Amino acid sequence: MFTPNTIESVFSVIKRGMVGVYQHCGEAHLHRYLAEFDFRYNRRTALKITDAERTDQLLAMIEGKRLTYRRIGEADHA
């Protein structure tokens, strides 16, 4: 169960990322930004997860997936 401090911490991480790194988030891609912040928050240094462990977990998550590109004019949103 989340405590108010935990929820405030999560929103703080999201807010810092959106203001400091991305500066804009389109509605079509909001779920992707939130998934990234979820990954970061759940694997932060305070939980004693090392950079090597975090990298291994990330690489395991992308195994077997491909990055595909749409042709010009196929999508309304880029």
FENVEN-V24862 format. One record per pair of residues at least 12 apart in sequence whose C-alpha atoms are under 8 Angstrom apart, sorted by the first residue. I is the first residue (numbers start at 1). GAP is how many residues later the second one is. Records with the same first field share a line. If there is no record, write none. Layout:
I: GAP ; GAP
//
This chain:
10: 31
13: 24 ; 28
14: 20 ; 23
28: 49
//
